[in-house]
């Protein structure tokens, strides 16, 4: 079962998709997640350092400043992958 829609930041192209998924899944099954600092609406608000469990694993929220207020990336418990949103590429 899909349990969480984990947003990296509060831009419409990200948060709109998790809202649509929530409406299409059985009530109570799916929770949206976003940074407290983003000031966006979600079922669960998290802060840097918080962990989101899945099975026997988790991802940990990391502050990723520069793109939007409250932007987060998520690092796996064994540090083999990171989930990011949009990136700023500066020369």
C-alpha positions in Angstrom: 0.0 0.0 0.0 1.1 3.5 -0.8 1.3 5.2 2.6 3.0 8.6 2.2 3.4 11.4 -0.4 6.6 13.0 0.7 7.0 16.5 -0.6 10.4 18.2 -0.9 9.0 21.7 -1.1 5.9 23.7 -1.6 5.6 24.4 -5.3 2.4 23.5 -7.1 4.0 21.0 -9.4 4.9 18.9 -6.3 2.1 19.4 -3.8 -0.7 19.1 -6.3 0.3 15.6 -7.3 0.2 14.3 -3.7 -3.2 16.0 -3.3 -4.6 14.2 -6.3 -3.2 10.8 -5.1 -4.8 11.3 -1.7 -8.2 11.8 -3.3 -7.9 8.7 -5.4 -6.9 6.3 -2.6 -9.0 4.9 0.2 -9.7 7.4 3.0 -7.1 7.3 5.7 -4.6 5.2 3.8 -2.4 7.9 2.3 -0.8 10.8 4.2 0.9 13.9 2.7 4.1 15.1 4.3 5.9 18.5 4.0 8.3 20.7 5.9 6.9 22.7 8.8 8.9 25.7 7.6 7.2 25.6 4.2 3.9 26.7 5.9 2.1 24.5 3.4 -0.8 22.3 4.3 -0.2 18.5 4.8 -1.3 15.7 7.0 2.1 15.5 8.6 4.6 18.3 9.0 8.3 17.5 9.6 11.5 19.2 10.5 15.1 18.5 9.5 16.3 15.4 11.3 12.9 13.8 11.5 12.6 10.2 10.2 9.9 8.7 8.0 9.7 4.9 8.5 8.9 2.4 5.8 9.1 -1.3 6.6 12.4 -1.9 8.5 14.0 1.2 6.9 13.6 5.0 7.1 14.5 8.2 5.3 15.7 11.2 7.2 14.8 14.8 6.4 17.7 17.1 5.7 17.5 20.9 5.3 18.3 21.8 1.7 18.3 25.6 1.6 18.2 27.8 -1.5 15.2 26.7 -3.6 12.2 27.5 -1.3 11.5 28.1 2.3 11.6 24.8 4.1 13.0 22.8 1.2 14.1 19.3 2.3 15.9 16.3 0.8 15.6 12.8 2.2 18.5 10.6 2.9 18.2 6.8 3.3 19.1 5.2 6.6 22.1 3.5 5.0 23.1 6.6 3.1 22.9 4.8 -0.3 20.4 7.2 -1.9 18.9 10.7 -1.5 15.6 12.0 -2.7 15.6 15.6 -3.8 13.2 17.9 -5.5 14.2 20.7 -7.8 17.8 21.8 -7.8 19.5 25.1 -8.4 22.3 24.8 -10.8 24.6 27.9 -10.7 27.7 28.5 -12.7 
